[in-house]
Amino acid sequence: MTNPHIGSDFDDFLSEEGLLAEVEAVAVKRVFAFQVARLMKEQNLTKTEMAHRMKTSRAALDRLLDPENRSITLQTMEGAAEAMGARLKVELVPAA
């Protein structure tokens, strides 16, 4: 019996299952949440101060920092970056 997945990679498998885009979106959100939390810690920013700088609520900031919550807008991401003196970089890369 021949295994059709031998020699392929995990991205190929996820693509075949129709899950690649969803998995990548979750990964991007987790990385973003991690980066925001790390910068907040480096800058000694409390959640209250960060929310104030972003002109948003603590609840909205908690959603931003929740790696499982994917409902985040580009505007929110830009606001978080600006609040910490950082730049947001969004990039498209060719599909493999």
C-alpha positions as CSV (number, residue, x, y, z in Angstrom):
1,M,0.0,0.0,0.0
2,T,1.4,3.4,-1.0
3,N,1.0,6.4,1.3
4,P,0.1,9.5,-0.9
5,H,1.6,11.8,1.8
6,I,5.2,10.3,1.7
7,G,7.4,13.0,0.3
8,S,4.9,15.8,0.8
9,D,5.1,18.4,3.6
10,F,2.5,19.4,6.1
11,D,1.5,22.5,4.1
12,D,0.6,20.2,1.2
13,F,-1.6,18.1,3.6
14,L,-3.3,21.2,5.0
15,S,-3.9,22.5,1.5
16,E,-5.4,19.2,0.3
17,E,-7.7,19.2,3.4
18,G,-8.7,22.8,2.7
19,L,-7.3,24.0,6.0
20,L,-4.1,25.9,5.0
21,A,-5.5,29.4,4.9
22,E,-7.3,29.0,8.3
23,V,-4.2,27.5,10.0
24,E,-2.0,30.3,8.6
25,A,-4.5,32.9,9.8
26,V,-4.4,31.5,13.3
27,A,-0.6,31.4,13.3
28,V,-0.4,35.1,12.1
29,K,-2.8,36.2,14.9
30,R,-0.8,34.2,17.5
31,V,2.5,35.8,16.4
32,F,0.9,39.3,16.4
33,A,-0.5,38.8,19.9
34,F,2.8,37.5,21.2
35,Q,4.7,40.5,19.6
36,V,2.3,43.0,21.2
37,A,2.6,41.4,24.6
38,R,6.4,41.3,24.3
39,L,6.6,45.0,23.4
40,M,4.2,45.9,26.2
41,K,6.4,44.1,28.6
42,E,9.6,45.7,27.2
43,Q,8.0,49.1,27.6
44,N,6.5,48.4,31.0
45,L,3.0,49.2,29.6
46,T,0.0,48.0,31.6
47,K,-3.1,46.9,29.8
48,T,-4.9,50.0,31.0
49,E,-2.1,52.3,29.6
50,M,-2.0,50.4,26.4
51,A,-5.7,50.6,25.9
52,H,-5.6,54.3,26.7
53,R,-2.9,54.8,24.1
54,M,-4.9,52.9,21.5
55,K,-8.0,54.9,22.4
56,T,-9.9,51.6,23.1
57,S,-11.2,49.6,25.9
58,R,-9.4,47.0,28.0
59,A,-11.8,44.4,26.7
60,A,-10.8,45.2,23.1
61,L,-7.1,45.0,24.1
62,D,-7.8,41.6,25.7
63,R,-9.3,40.4,22.4
64,L,-6.2,41.7,20.6
65,L,-3.9,39.8,23.0
66,D,-6.0,36.6,22.9
67,P,-4.1,34.3,20.5
68,E,-7.3,32.3,19.9
69,N,-9.4,35.3,18.9
70,R,-8.9,36.0,15.2
71,S,-11.4,38.8,14.9
72,I,-8.9,41.7,14.6
73,T,-8.9,44.5,12.1
74,L,-6.1,46.1,10.3
75,Q,-7.0,49.3,12.0
76,T,-6.7,47.7,15.4
77,M,-3.3,46.3,14.5
78,E,-2.1,49.7,13.3
79,G,-3.4,51.3,16.5
80,A,-1.5,48.8,18.6
81,A,1.7,49.3,16.6
82,E,1.4,53.1,16.8
83,A,0.7,53.0,20.5
84,M,4.1,51.3,21.1
85,G,6.0,53.4,18.6
86,A,6.3,50.6,16.1
87,R,5.3,50.1,12.5
88,L,3.0,47.5,11.2
89,K,4.3,45.6,8.2
90,V,1.9,43.5,6.1
91,E,3.4,41.5,3.3
92,L,2.2,39.2,0.6
93,V,4.4,36.4,-0.4
94,P,4.0,34.1,-3.4
95,A,2.3,30.8,-2.7
96,A,4.6,27.8,-3.0
